[in-house]
Amino acid sequence: MKERAALIETALANTVVAHQGPAAPLYESMRYSLLSGGKRIRPILALASCEAVGGRTGEAVGLACAIEMIHTYSMIHDDLPCMDDDDLRRGRPTNHKVYGEAIATLAGDGLLTDAFKVLARCANGSPNARAETVLQTVAELSDSAGSAGMVEGQAIDLLGEGNPMDLARLEYLHSKKTGALFMISVRGGARMGGANDGQLEDLSAYARAFGLAFQVVDDLLDVESSPEQMGKRTQKDQARGKATYPALLGVERSHQLARELIERAQHALAGFGAAAEPLRHLAAYVVERKL
């Protein structure tokens, strides 16, 4: 993970570069959040999925950067006062606390839009990245990030504050808000590596279980960890009246559910060989992580 994160870090720094001139604060704001560290799990998943089907890491780097840019935009906007109103992210002041709400909003807009440019340019790269493959990946990334995916999930989350929510609806919410980007990370990385339909189906099952397990653990960390450990405010879900897995199932059952989901993810990889070991280790990491 450290090696792959370093690779992604370099690629991101070269993708969103500093600019001089009247709009310099915009690019500074974009880089402030994009290069603030973090686990880089989504782009690492894209690279690992590409390798699992026999592709080379370089074939999925453009997609990996695009996904991390979209993830970063979502965090910038999520932290805004009109959304979750957070002042700490990854142990640093949130973007709008440093650059103001207007520039922070535009930084998110820039990262989201530029992400598709980065992915589209992959058509000029590796042999597997044919124009048709890139086009399919662009369409799926749009679904995952847009009103049919992450944005829909965020809307349901905001509209559901203070209202009762059953387990089925909570799972649907997180299949969109959190799970959609995990799904495109895995499917997109595999497609860029030349995956066939059967491989895509198995990896989709992996991504579905992985994404939900990640969210269950995230909910648990919000309850069980401190702001110092997490680098952001904790206990905020309960304060805002949001439905969470610990609130609906209890802490012990939520831990059990996370383990069951990771077993499901591991089972989905049964047909893959040693090249899928990074995916197996990433799944194990999800239930072991402390931040």
Secondary structure by P-SEA (a helix, b strand, c coil): caaaaaaaaaaaaaacccccccaaaaaaaaaacccccccaaaaaaaaaaaaaacccccccaaaaaaaaaaaaaaaaaaacccccccccccccccccccccaaaaaaaaaaaaaaaaaaaaacccccccccaaaaaaaaaaaaaaaccccaaaaaaaaaaaccccccaaaaaaaaacccaaaaaaaaaaaaaaacccaaaaaaaaaaaaaaaaaaaaaaaaaaccccccccccccccccccccccccccccaaaaaaaaaaaaaaaaaaaccccccaaaaaaaaaaaaaccc
